[in-house]
Amino acid sequence: MIVQRIGNQGIRLGTLFGAAGRAHPAARLTIDHDLDLVPGIREFTMSELQRMVEDLSARLWAAGLRPGSTVVLYKSDNFDLTLLACACARIGVVPVLLSPKLAPETAFTLVRRLERPFLLSDPRTLAGPDLQGVSDHCAGVLTVGPWREGTDLKALVGCAPVDEVHVSPDEPLFITHTSGTTGIPKLAVHTRRTMQSRYRPQSLMARLVRRRETIAIHVSFVHSRVFTALPIAVRHGHDVVLLRDDRPEVVAELFARTRPGLVEAHPNTFKSWEVLADDERAPLAGVRVFSSTFDAVHPRTVETMLAASRRKRAVYVQMYGQSEVGPIAWQVYTRRRGMPEGRNVGRPFLGSTAVRVSPYRGARPGPDSPGWIDVRSDGRIVTYHGEHERWQEQLHDGWWRMGDLGYLDRRGCLHLLDREIDQVDGVTSTLAVEDLLLRRLPEVDELVVVALADGPAVVLVTRDGEAIDERRWETATSDLPALRRVEVSLDEMPVTSTTKVRRRALVETLGKR
């Protein structure tokens, strides 16, 4: 798309913090946890972060990695995962970023799809029984801390500096994995050019808040989104707070102290933060912009966030997209307007992305007969590693099929109704039903509509663990299709690295009861 292509030489993660430090020497980045590789420091200047990236790249080089090498990063959840990816980019190494939330057996399956990669992990992760024998499939093992085999990166101090390696913007930059909600995740290959294409339409986001305001980000350290959200923030000179811990009580204290003006998080994370609206410290009072990407966000969450802000022109920016293509459409909500209809995810980015809706099961797309959502963006991944045929199956006349169902209204706004694989017979839109029930039942913390063996069901978790009063339930569902209620604990809800409920896994678990 034209705006994404103008002067696109590819994003440069290896020198990201150096460029930010030269332009904005006073900017700081704060984390809420200790790094595994450099413990004891939680606040950094951009120049200090660049020196860390350069040091890590020197350690990786000393451990034997070279341009074109592939290294799987599968270790404890930590911001040094992101820094290691930047260090890899600096010397032309391709990191494969696996979420710490992936089950070890799933991670091992993905390692076997690669051609003799290096593995970078930590002793605690490697000690698990499901990773026994993983080193036999790897060219070498790097660890953060001493282990019975491999190279301990923490012990590699004082390594000789390594010059930046320049790589074609169309060569692989890093590999992430899909959510795995439909089975074993796929390995998505990103390039410098595709990531810069994603950066372009979103870069105006940081300009919605004043430069002196802090941007807080809670995004998986191995998700492709962090490699656009973080560059946008630091390139515009903002102080940044990166969160690993999303527990409301921890976030309330941190936000009350740092007072961010823009907060980016996963939609389900914002849902868990709804309780912050009633916190006496008013941790969300100074937020001018709330932003979430990819997964569906519910009206109750949007309106609760906006009501918690005391800024006059607070907005919630929803971006709809997918890991494989990046953000495609966006919608801005205000306190006055609220979010009257949760399924409207907005319009494409002008000059950057495009959307069409194709017939599904032969019916003309509309509110009662959603069609396939197809998109175009230069931010699209270039392949699924080892499964190029599956990648090609998603292309239809040059359009990428999202796997989602919806329709375009007369104003050109896209309405997202369901993922095709999550459809439930007799329910036009599971997401729309979830929108309604979450609004009608504020005591519910999490809720999904799924198809069980005995019919449609609502699986839910209440905030206080108490069962919902039967009369309240009947009132809330009186105008909806017949839905059986299944109440579970939050721990019984399997989620992805972006906190999205893994519906198929949930159905399988409930089927074994």
N, C-alpha and C positions, 0 to 999 in steps of 0.2 A: 504494500500500500504506500502511496506517494510520500506521506509525512514520515513513515517509518524508514524510508529508503534514502532520504536526502542526507548526504554526507555520512552515512552509516558505515563507520570503520570498525565497529564492534566494541563492546564494553571491555574495559581494561581493569579487571579486578586486582591484578597483581600490583598496580600502582594507585589504586583507588584512594587509600588513606593518605598517601604522599601528596597527591594533587589537592585533596581536601585540606590538608594541613598547611600547604602553601597559600591557599586562598583564604583560609579561615583559621589562623593559628590559635585563636582563643577557644575554639569549639572543643567540647569534651564528650566522651562516650562513657556511660556508666553501666555496669552490669550488676545483677542482684545475686551473683554467685562467684565462687573462685574458679579460675581457669585451672585445668589439670596440668597444663604445660608450664604456666607461669603463675603459680598460686600466690595469694596474699595481696593482689592489687585488683581493685574494682573500678577504678576511674583512670581514664587514659586520654591524652591528647591524640589528635589524628596522627601527628608525627611519631608518637610512641607506638601507635598501632602499626604504622608502616614499618618501623624498625623491627617489630615483632614478626610481621609477615616476611621481611627479608631474612631474619634469623631462621624462621621455620623453613623457608625455601632452601637455605644453606644446609640445614639439618637433613632435609629430604634428599638433597643432592648427595650429601656425604653417605647417606644410607643406601645409595645406589639407584635412585630414581633419575630418569633422564627424559628429555622431550619425547612425547609419544607413549610414555609408560602409563599404565592404568593402576590406580590404587583405590581400594575399597576403604572408605571411612565408616567404620561401624564401632562406635564406642559410646561411653556414657554421654548423656545429653549435656552439652556445654557449648559456649560460644567459640571455643577453640576449634570446633568443627568448621565453622564459617571461616575463621582465620586460616585454617589449614587449606581450605578450598582456594582462598586467595593466594596462598603461598604456592599451591600447585599451579595455578594460572600463571604465576610469575615465571615459572621455569618450564612451561609447556607440558606439564603432567596433567592427565585427565583424572580427576577424582570421581568416584562413584559414591554418592552420598546416600547412605542407608539410615533411616530413622532408628534411633535407639528403641522406639516402641515396636519395631518389627520383631516378631518372634524369631529366636535364633535359627530355628529350622527353616524359616522363610528366607532369612538372610543368607543362609548356607546355600539354598536353592538358587538365589540370585548370583552368588559368587560363582557357582558352577556354570552359569551362562556366559561368563567372561573368559577370555583367553589368558590364563595364567596371570592374573593380576597380583599386585602386591596387596597386602592386607594391613591396615593400620587400626589397632584396637587398644584395649587396656587389659591388664591382668584379670580384673573382675569379670569382664565380658568373656574373655577367652576361657575362663575356668568353667563355664557352663557346659554341661554334658552334650548339649545339642551342637556345639561347635568343635567337638573332638574330631580330629582329622581334617579340619578345614585347611590347615597349612599345606597339606598334600596337594591341594588344588591351586596353590599360590606360588608366585615366583619368589616371594619373600614375605616375612612378617615384621612389622614395625610396631612397637608398643610404647605406651605412655606409662613408664614405670617398668621395673625389672620383671622379666618373664623367663621361663626355662628355655625359650628359643627366640630367635629374632633379634632385632636391634632396638635398644631402648632409646627413644628420641630424647628423653630427659637427660640422658648421660652424654649426649652429643652437644657439648658446649664449646664455644670458641671455634666453630667451623669457619673455614675460609669463605668469604663472601662470594656470591654467585651473581653474575649479570643477568638482567631480565632477558628472557628468550622470547623473541617475537614470532608469533604463530599466525597463520592465515585466519582471518575472521570467520571463515567458513569451516574450519576444523573444529572438532568437538572441544568444548570448554569444560563441561562437566556433565555427569549423568545423574539424574534423580529417578526416583521410582514413583509410579502412580499409587493411588490410595489403596488399592487392593480390595476395594469394597465388593468386587465381582470375582475374587479369586486371588491367585498369586499375582503380585504386582508386576507391571511391565517396566522396563528400564528405558526412560525417556532421554534422548540425546539432545543437548542444547549446544549452541555455538555462540561465539562472541556477538555475531551479527543478530541472531535471533533474540538474544537477551537485550541488546541495545534497542531492538525494535519494540520490545515490551516496555522498556524504560521510557521511551519517547512520549506516548500518550498519557502516561501517569505523572510525568515530572512536574506538571502544573500543580499537583496536589500540595507540595510543600509550600507553595506560594499563597495558600489559603490562610497560613498563619504567619505572624511576624517572625523575622529571622531570630530575634532574641528568645523566642519561645522554644520550649523543649518538645521533642517528638519521642513518644514512647512506643515501642514495638514489641509485641509478643507474637512471634511467628516462629515456626519450627526452624531450627538452625540449619537444617538440611533441605528445606523446601526451596524451590526455585524462586518463590516470592521474596525471600529475604535478600536475594541478590539483585533485586530492583528497589525494594523498600529502603534498604540501608543506603545504597548509593544516592538515592534521591535525597535522603535526609542529610547526609554528610556533605554532598556537593553544594547544597544550599546553605551550609554554614550553621545548621541547627545543632544544639546540644541533643544528644540521643541517650535514651534509657532503654536498654535491652533486657527483657524479662525472660527468665526461665520458669520461674514459679508463678503460676496463675491463680493460686488460691486467693479468694477474695480478701481474707484478713491480711495477707502479706501485701497484696496489691494496694489495699487501702492505705497502709502505712507509707509505702513508697510513693504513691501519687500525692498523698497529703504533703510530703516533703518536697517532691520535685515539681509538682503542679504543671503537668504537660499541657500543651496547647493543642496537640494532635495525638491521637491514640490509634494505632493500627493493631488489629488482632483478628483471630478467626471468629466467624459468626457465633459459634457455640461458646467461645470464650466470653464474648460480650454477654451471652445469655447467662452464664454463670456469674457475671459481674453485676447483674441487675440488683442484687442485694446492696451494692455500694451506693445506690441512690438514696438509701435510708441511713447511711453511715453518718454519724454526727461530725466526722472530720471533713465531710463533703469532698472526697477525693476526686470527684469528676467535675467539680464546680468550674474549674478553669479551662475545660476542654472546649475548643472552638470547632474541631473537626474530629469526628469518629469515622473510621474507615475499615471496611472489611472486604475481602476478596474471595472469589471462587464459590464457596458453598452458599446455600440459601440462608438468608437472614429473615427472622420473623418480625412482624409489625410490633409485637409487644416489646421486643428487645430494643428496636429502633426508638420507639417513643419513650421508653424508660431511660435510655441513655440521654436523649435530648432534654428530657425533663430534669435530669440530674445536673445538667450544665447550667451555669449562671451567666454564660456569655450571651449577649443580645442576639447575635446572628449565628448561633450554633447550628451545625449541619451534620448529617450522617451521610457519608458517601458509600454507596454500595456498588461494587464492581463484580460483574458476572463473568466467569471464564472457566478455565480448566488448566491443569498443570501442563498439558500438551500444547496449548496455544496462548496462555497468558490471559489477561483481562480482555474482554471483547465488548462489553456494554457497561454503561454506568448510569446511575440514577442518584440524584441528590434530594435528601429529605430535610425539611425544616421543622421547627417546633410548631409553627402555625399550621402547616399542612399535614404534619404527621405522616403516617404510612397507611392510608386507607385501604390499599389493596396490595398485599404482599407479593403477589406473583408477577407484578410489573417490575422487571429488572432494568428498564431503561432503553437507551439507544446506543448504537455503536459509537466508537470514538471517530469523530469526523476526520476523514482522510487517512485513517489508520486501520480500521477494522470494518468488516461488513457482515451482515447476517441475512440469511434467507431461511424460510421454513418450507420443507418438502413434504408432500403427502405421506402419511403413515397409514398402512393398511388400506390404501386407495381412497381415503376420505379427504375432502378439502379441509385444510387446517383452519381451526377456529376454536372458540372457547370450549365447545363440547366434543371436539375431535382434534386434539393436538397433533401436530406434525413433527417431523425430525427437525431439530435445530442444526443448521449448517453454518459454518463461519469461515471467514478468510482473514488471515493476519500473517505478516512476515515474522511474527513471533512464534510461529508454529515450530515444534521440534522437527528435526530432520529425519528421525527414524526411531523405532523401538530397537534397542540393541539386541541382536540375535533373533529378532522377530520382525523383519522388515515387511513380510507379507501381511502381518496384522496391521502395521502402520498403513500400508497401501489400501487395505480394506476399509479404512476410515475415510479415504478420499473419494469424492464423487464429483466428477467434472471440475476438479481443482478446489472443491469446497471440503472442509473438514467436518465430519459428522460427529457431533459432541456426545451422542448417546442420550441426549436429553430431548424431552418432548415439550412443545409449546406452540405459540402462534404470535403473529405480528398484528397489532391493531391498526386502525386507520391512520393513526398519528406516527406510525413507524416504531412504536415501542414494543419491545419483546416481552412476552409473558411466558415465564417458565412454570410448567405444571408438574413435571415428574421426570425422573430418570426412567428410561424405557424398562430397565431391568427391575425397577422398584414398583411398577404398576400393580395395582390391586383391583381385581374384578369388582365392578359395582361402585368404584370410587373414581370420579373424574380426575381428581388431583389429590394425591395424598398430602402434598405440601400445603394446599389450600385448607384441607381439614386440620392439619397441624397448626396452621396460622390461627384458625378460629378457636381451637381448643386451648391453645396457650393464652390467648387473650381472655377467654371466658374462665379459665382456671388458673389464676395467678399463683396458686400454691404448687403448681407443677414445675419441676426443675427441668426435666427432659421428657420428650414425648415423640414417638414415631408411629406411623401407621404401616403395618406389614400384613402380609397374607400368611396365616398359619394353616395347618392342615384342616382345621375345622372352620375356616373362613377368616374374613378380615378382623383385625384386632388392633387396638391401641395399646402399645407397650409404654408405660410411663413410670417416672420417678417423681415422688413428691419431695419438696424441700425439707420437710420435717420428718419424713419417714412414715407419717400417719396416712392411713387409707382415706381415700376420698369418700365423702358422704354420698350414699347412694342417690339421694334426692338431688343433690347438686350435679351428680353425673348425668342423671336422666334429663335434667333441665338443660345442661350444656350440650347434650347430643340429640335433643328432640327433633331437630330439623336435619340431621345427618343420616347417612346410611347406617344400617345396623352394624355396630362395632363392639366386639367383646373387649372388656378391659382387663389388662394384665399389668399388675403392679410389681415392679422389681426394685432392687437397690441400684444405686449409681454404679457400683462395682460390677454389676452384671451386664452393663451396657458396653459392649466392645466398641472401641473407637479407633480412628485412624490417627496419623501424626498431626492432622489438622483438627482433631477433636470431633470429626464427623462420625456419626454412628454407623458401624458396619452392619447394615441391616441383614444381609444374608447370614452372617455369622450369628447374629442375634436369633434369627429364625431357627437355625440349626441347634443352637443351645436350648431354646425353648422346646424344640421338638423332642429333646432327650429327657425332658422332665417327666 
